[in-house]
Structure formats: C-alpha cells, structure tokens
Amino acid sequence: MNRLTLKSSRLFAALLAAGVIGGAGVAAVQELTPAQAQPSAAVQAVAPAAVATPDFAAIAARYGGAVVNISTRGVQPVADEGADSGPGARIDPGLQDFLRRFGLPPGAFQFAPPGPGGPGAVPMHGQGSGFIVSPDGVILTNAHVVRNARTVNVKLTDRREFQAKVLGRDDKTDVAVLKIDATGLPTVPLGSSQALRPGDWVLAIGSPFGFENTVTVGVVSAKGRSLPDDSAVPFIQTDVAVNPGNSGGPLFNARGEVVGINSQIYSRSGGYQGVSFAIPIELARHVEQQLVAHGKVEHARLGVTIQSVNQALADSFKLPKPEGALVAQVEPGSAAERAGLKAGDVILRANGQAIVDSGDLPARIALARPGDKLALEVWRQGRPEQLSATLQGARPADTALAQGSAASHGKLGLSLRPLQADEKRQTRLDEGLVVEQASGAAALAGVQPGDVVLSINGQPASSVEKLRAVLAKADKSVALLIERDGQQLFVPVPLA
C-alpha cells in the first residue's frame, strides 16, 4: 500500500471511529434519502448561507500578466575577518537574507570569501516579485528585494525584460518602487485590506525559488500582526504558501483586488510552514506616493518608548483588561512630551481606534505624516484622559542622507544619528555618528549598520550638519574613518 492509500485508509478509519462518516460500516457511505438529508429546523436556523468559492483561475488569468519577476545583482558588505561577530557573519548575502527571514541557523552554511566589490564584500544575486500599478511601468515590490542591488532586471510574463530604475525604497516599511521604460502595460486593481476578515480567501502570485507566475491560495489568518523587526507594519497574516522569491508579489482578495504585498514568513525550517505575512496595500500606497514624489519617506514620530501590557501590569495600573501601549519613556522635546504624555500612561485609543496590543500604536502612526494630529485616550492613575499630539518628523539627528535625494549628500546613502551618552561610555568615544541604515555608495563600499563614523575627509563627524557641509564640497569620493567592534579603519566611498 502506498503512502497516500495508507493515509486515506487511516483517515477513513478515524472518521468512522469519530462518527463523522458513521458507525455502520458500508452503510455510512450510502446515499441519503431526501427525508434523511433534510436538516432539522434548528440546524436550518443557524446554518450560514452558501458561499461560492472564488474563481481563482479567472483572477490568475486576468491579472497574472501584471505580476513581474525581479532579479538583482550587486555586492553585499560583510564584516572583515577580524570583526566577525559569530556564525554567519561572512555568509553570502543571498543566504544571509534567507537565514534572517526564514529562521535557519547561520552555522549551516560555509562562509563566503570576499568578492570583487572590495574588501569585505561578496557578490549578491537576488530573486523576487513585484506588480505593475501604472501602465507606464511603475512597479511595487519589497525594499529587501532590491537592497544593495547594482542592477535590477524586470521580466514580464510575455518574456520581455527591462532594466529597472529604483525610484526609492523605505526599509522601515520594506516597500520599494521601481520604474521600467514601457507603456501600455497590464496593471492590477488595488483594493482595501480594511474589509478583510480572518477566514477570507486570498491568493498570491509570485516567483518562489524562481518559478515565475506561481499561484498559491489560502485564507487570512489574522490582521494587524506586529513582528519583532522594528518595521511598525500591521501585517496581514495568512496561510498562503509563500517562499523565497515570493517577496514583493501581490496578495489578492476574492474579488481580484490587491490587498497586500507578500513580505515575510515565519519558519523554523527555512521554507513555508503555514504562517506568512503581507504589508497592507494602504500602507504600501502611502509609502509609494512619497517615494515617487520625493525619493524618500518622511515618517511621523510620537516620541515614546512603549511596551505591552500583561495581566500583572494591568492589575498594577487598575486597568479593566490587559490591553493598550504602556509608555515606558518620553523623549524630551518630542510630540509626546508636548502633548503631556508621561511614563506610566497607557495609551488605549489613537484617533478613536482601539490600541489592544502595543504594536497597534506604531501601526497607526505609520499611516500618518508629520504635522498630523493624533487624538489619544490614555489611562492615567486609574482613570481615562484625553490628549492631543501633533506628530513630528524625524529628529535632525535621524535625518537620512537618503539615496535618490536631489542633494549631493544623497550619493552617500547613510542614515545617521549622534552617539548617545551610554554609547559614549561603552565605546569610550567623545563624538561620532552611528550608522542606522546603509545603502547606495556607502553600503557598496562596506559601511554597515552599527558602524560609528568618526570623521569625513579628516574632519570630525561631530554632527550630521558638519558631515553634510564636508560632503557638499567633496568631488569624486570621500574617506570615512569608522569604528567597528573597537577597531578603526578608513573606508573610501566613491560618490560618482
């Protein structure tokens, strides 16, 4: 007996034993008479109306042509041999991204040698998906699909291929916008994720493992999921089969409207295990509009450090239920401080929407812009209070030297902030700028998040403004003195 037959027999036996098929042997599969088949009045009263299965084939046939395959080439900076931080520090970036997103132990792979991109860099070859949102070639995908890419190639279902330009990417939300030189292209209709319910049918189209235009189907498992990756994205959780290469592809609802961008999976094996996550299309469009207009995204900030409320904390604060976002710290001069928020407040509602889990708050703010008003209901000393905050933009210290900016400093591709007091004590440095994000020329040269920039062309990097001033006078390249893991090294960064 083959495995399928054995499993079927066991399932049949289990159903018999449970009384699902019936306990009378062969009689259990006999056709019921009309009288037997008629449900009781009580069953009729609670039985839901019949719902037709969506025509997935029609959705795939109609909109599959707007889903593209994306392949990238570039180099990925890695730690130098004297600064390896553990297993996986020198892993090929394609594998490294795979490990990071899909839960495999870094030690499972051999270290990759330095590549042609310079000391401490390895070649990168990536695969992903995307979808066309404008007939003139505007494409949405994930930021991680095109990160560190020197070339981005887009392949359509009619086998035409185009070199794509990255109009911009936002690592915080993992959204990127590409543009190809073509017209009259098929597009997908964009819907709303707000109407989605757990249990609703959804469909994904993408290129898992490079298999182009692969269709997978499942249901919405949950909404508003927060992941521990500092993304502030209220993810749509589904059980749609999503694997490496699906990243950036569309998630359709039963009406054939795109409601999300497939982005991540949770896995202990490295492959699909029934838990996948998509970025809501409303957030993706919010990011797209800013990237197309300005080449970067300005995120709104409230200026608080928050944590979840468990039952013990709820009891301590005399909350009726363990929900909300507990304010652990308020940044001086922030929108939160100006609104009157204090450490120990529990934020229960933002603009009338309930904050059940702490992750709900950054998800609400992610859809706002600097200058927007945020009405807050907070729990303070055993009773609710109403506050209003005017959201701010990034702090001057956090202002990104963004790739794609019209200013000359955009060629560097770094997001920087000054060292904090505790960091100065730990590193024994008096001044410096911490690299929070690295892209573009700096990333290709080997600069990594966590590095501390000490000087630029011999001038101390005491502030972002001073670095910009030096950079504005630079010609073809700059020399950055950075500290990494207690060691200092100069990194030349070409600006052309």
Beta strands, then each sheet from edge to edge (+ up, - down):
strand 1: 67-77
strand 2: 121-134
strand 3: 138-141
strand 4: 149-155
strand 5: 161-163
strand 6: 165-170
strand 7: 175-179
strand 8: 201-206
strand 9: 214-225
strand 10: 235-238
strand 11: 250-253
strand 12: 258-265
strand 13: 276-280
strand 14: 304-308
strand 15: 325-330
strand 16: 346-350
strand 17: 353-354
strand 18: 373-380
strand 19: 383-390
strand 20: 400-401
strand 21: 414-418
strand 22: 433-438
strand 23: 452-456
strand 24: 459-460
strand 25: 477-484
strand 26: 487-494
sheet 1: 5+ 4- 1+ 2- 3+ 7- 6+
sheet 2: 8+ 9- 10+ 13- 12+ 11- 8+
sheet 3: 14+ 15- 16+ 17-
sheet 4: 14+ 15- 16+ 18- 19+
sheet 5: 20+ 21- 22+ 23- 24+
sheet 6: 20+ 21- 22+ 23- 25+ 26-
end
